[in-house]
Amino acid sequence: MADLQPSVLVVEDEPAQREVLVYNLESEGFRVLTAADGAEALLLIEEERPDLILLDWMLPGTSGIEVCRQIKIKPEFRATPVIMISARSEEVDKVRGLETGADDYVAKPYSLIELLARVKAQLRRSRPATVGERLTFEDITLDSETHRVTRGGEELKLGPTEFRLLSTFMEKPGRVWSREQLLNRVWGRDIYVDTRTVDVHIGRLRKALSRNGGSDPIRTVRGAGYALG
């Protein structure tokens, strides 16, 4: 089963640098994927859909700048944060990296403490529940650290799958999620689950949210999926 643990793809061709990043990110509770070149990175991004990408500029073959460009032209990855890491510290290089679509730019040598802070800051914007942020939508509050959900001040009892579903909805209210997208986000891409299972758990979540007389905040979008609000 998937959980709220955020995934970070480290794209770095220097093994020693890669190992340091992996060790420190895993110590902070992240699930870490690695790629040693641009082609491998692009493949992993398609297959794994990481929550954030740490991308070295100087890579063999396809450069980090080109990888970033290819990521950001695809609508499904446009919101995925990319932090560019580079030995190029000139302002013109930073501007080029950011104009290509990078969300942040860190020059080598960098402080690991600062880099980890930047990773968390980007995830706080893109997937707030994964870094312990409290989410609120109308009278519903979800606390990802304590795994508590309240509505109108009253605590609701949710199963782990319903909690992950609600977390996904509350991170992006109004966004329409297809059943396939919910399966990948909530159950995980490597788990085979029938899409009808999504409907069953949506039904359970609706029942839990409406248990104390509240209205149903989940909208069914015919032929597309579900949305919150």
Buried (B, 14 or more C-beta within 10 A) or exposed (E): EBEBEBBBBBBBBEEEBBEBBBEBBEEEEBBBBBBBBBBBBBEBBEEBBBBBBBBBBBBEEBBBBBBBBBBBEEEEBEEBBBBBBBEBEEEEBBEBBBEBBBBBBBBEEEEEEEBBEBBBBBBBEBBBBBBBBBBEBEEBBBBBEEEBBBBEEEEBEBEEBBBBBBBBBBBBBEBBBBBEBBBBBBBEEEEEBEEEBBEEBBEBBBEBBBEEEBEEBBEBEEEEBBBBE
